[in-house]
Amino acid sequence: MKTKFEQGLQTQLRGDEQAIDAGQSARLSAMRRQALDGQLGSARAPRRFHGLLWPATGMALASLLALGLIMPLSSLAPTPSREYLNDNFELYDDLEFYYWLADNEQGLSG
């Protein structure tokens, strides 16, 4: 599905590739190695961020520690809905009675 233009470019590229002599090939290889070495060297964090690494790590650990101490304490405190359920547990024992009572009150009031 290549167009004639693409086929012409590919043919020209292959011809130029075959015409490269040993000197140009060596220079290209050296440039390739230099580019890869530079890329691997830049993968490390820049030096200006090394000074910020330890304080940022310390703040993150302190935040996690604070959350770890606060979260369990807040889950132990009873919420108002839990207190209501604990105080009025007898209501749920006779739930069918309350349904029957509600149905009969509606029939009597009409």
C-alpha positions in Angstrom: 0.0 0.0 0.0 3.0 2.3 -0.4 2.7 5.1 -2.8 5.2 5.6 -5.6 6.7 8.5 -3.7 7.3 6.3 -0.6 8.8 3.6 -2.7 11.1 6.1 -4.4 12.2 7.4 -1.0 12.8 3.9 0.3 14.9 3.0 -2.8 16.9 6.1 -2.5 17.5 5.5 1.3 18.7 1.9 0.7 21.0 3.1 -2.1 22.5 5.8 0.2 22.9 3.3 2.9 24.9 1.0 0.7 27.1 3.9 -0.4 28.4 4.8 3.1 32.1 4.1 3.3 34.0 2.8 6.4 35.0 6.2 7.7 31.5 7.6 7.7 30.2 4.4 9.3 32.8 4.7 12.1 31.8 8.4 12.7 28.1 7.4 12.8 28.8 4.7 15.3 30.8 7.0 17.5 28.0 9.6 17.4 25.5 6.9 18.2 27.5 5.8 21.3 28.0 9.4 22.4 24.2 10.1 22.1 23.4 6.9 24.1 25.9 7.8 26.8 24.5 11.3 27.0 21.0 9.9 27.3 21.9 7.5 30.0 23.7 10.2 31.9 20.6 12.5 31.8 18.4 9.8 33.1 19.6 10.5 36.6 18.0 13.3 38.6 19.5 16.7 38.1 21.8 17.9 40.8 19.6 20.8 41.8 16.9 18.2 42.9 19.3 16.2 45.1 19.1 18.8 47.8 15.3 18.6 47.9 15.2 14.8 47.9 15.8 14.2 51.6 13.4 16.9 52.9 10.7 15.8 50.5 11.1 12.2 51.6 11.0 13.2 55.2 7.8 15.2 54.8 6.2 12.3 52.9 7.1 9.8 55.7 5.9 12.2 58.4 2.6 12.6 56.6 2.1 8.9 56.4 3.0 8.5 60.0 0.5 11.2 61.0 -2.2 9.5 59.0 -1.4 6.2 60.4 -1.8 7.6 64.0 -4.9 9.6 63.3 -6.9 7.2 61.2 -7.2 4.3 63.8 -8.2 6.8 66.5 -11.0 8.4 64.4 -12.5 5.0 63.6 -12.9 4.1 67.3 -15.0 7.2 68.0 -18.7 6.2 67.8 -20.7 8.0 65.3 -24.2 9.2 66.1 -25.8 6.5 63.9 -23.8 3.8 65.7 -25.0 5.2 69.1 -28.6 5.2 68.0 -28.4 1.6 66.8 -26.7 0.5 70.0 -29.2 2.3 72.2 -32.4 1.2 70.3 -31.6 -2.4 69.4 -34.9 -3.6 70.8 -36.7 -1.8 68.0 -35.2 -4.2 65.5 -36.2 -7.3 67.4 -40.0 -6.7 66.8 -39.7 -5.2 63.3 -42.6 -7.3 62.0 -44.8 -6.0 64.8 -44.1 -2.4 63.8 -44.9 -3.2 60.1 -48.2 -4.7 61.2 -49.0 -1.8 63.4 -48.3 0.7 60.6 -50.6 -1.2 58.2 -53.4 -1.3 60.7 -53.1 2.3 61.6 -53.5 3.3 58.0 -56.6 1.2 57.7 -58.2 2.6 60.8 -57.5 6.3 60.0 -59.2 6.2 56.6 
